């Protein structure tokens, strides 16, 4: 029997018309199932089948707040165990999501076999669409694995936009930069808080024990909210992005203290694998397809002013401090370790220098080096730069998505 991995899907599912939060408790069964079917088709192609072919024994567990869609979800995923319950409107969305996370992990614990537990668990929303394989062999359970994520750079001169459009050979393309919370709150925040408060909340991979700790976001929701609100200038965190960042920082600080006290032989760390909008996205953005990364060498001189402005925003570096802390847990090493299962494009994308940085936030490498430095731009899938195979895959996904959507709207 191969290494055992648990894929755990959790939360409430929306549909092509409404987000999960907006969907009434009774749901729209057919459209929810169609929406979930789009995601499942890519989960099966890019997570389940590749990892099983690689020798992993992957077991699926489901918990949803979509009881009417439950039988269809079970037919799609063939889970080891599942539970589909009525939503609990007394809980706001972050708390509700993490109660669902807690319950799906309880199913995992109930079905651990005498042959051994699970070396890794992946927690994921139901509505993630995958464009490339994510192989889990070689991912260390001493890490929390999260996706790379950046934000598109706003503004820019017309000649810069024209240069990027020319490079992408399309009407759309973008430079990208590290995520900063002011984009979500619309207020000025202290620099370290601004750049160290957000991770993508679509999925993560870790040991079962670390995954179970995320139930604290449900159990200690009020306490977490108050602490984060104090950091965010009085603004309340409104999404799991902020809660995950806060919780992971607590885990890292606790692990660091235990390691330095000699109570554990290895510290918990964070690693980043795959990239949002390149390797995966949410179902509701399916019509955009995905992007590819393109070297900016041919237009480097034309975007030099914009890249200089991007760099200036990061000076002094908000991810590095000479102080003992910057309001979040620090790590004495920052690892960008990648599993040895990537395609040529992924290897190129993740080949920025692996380095040790003293007093650095664990978020320092969430946005890849090539994008931070303006060495790459994101071009849309239909760009000639992205390649015919990628275009073929996206077109197939778009046709399938439209067929599912039409089936429930006609």
Secondary structure, DSSP 8 states (H G I E B T S, - for coil): ---EEEEEEES----SSS-TTTS-TT--HHHHHHHHHHHHHHHIIIIIHHHHHTT-EEEEEEEES-GGGHHHHHHHH--SEEEE----TTS-HHHHHHHHHHHHHHHHHHT-BTTB--SEEEEEETTEEESS----TT--TTEEEEEE--EE-----HHHHHHHHHHHTSS-EE-EE---THHHH-S---HHHHHSS----SEEEE-HHHHHHTTHHHHTHHHHHHHHHHHTTT----SHHHHHHHHHHHHHHHHHHHHHTTS-SS--EEEEEEEBTTTEEEGGGGGG--EEEEE-GGGTTTTHHHHHHHHHHTSS-TTB-SSS-SSS-EES-------S---HHHHHHT-S-----TTEETTTTSS-HHHHTTSEEEEETTSGGG-HHHHHHHHHHHHHHHHHHHHHH-
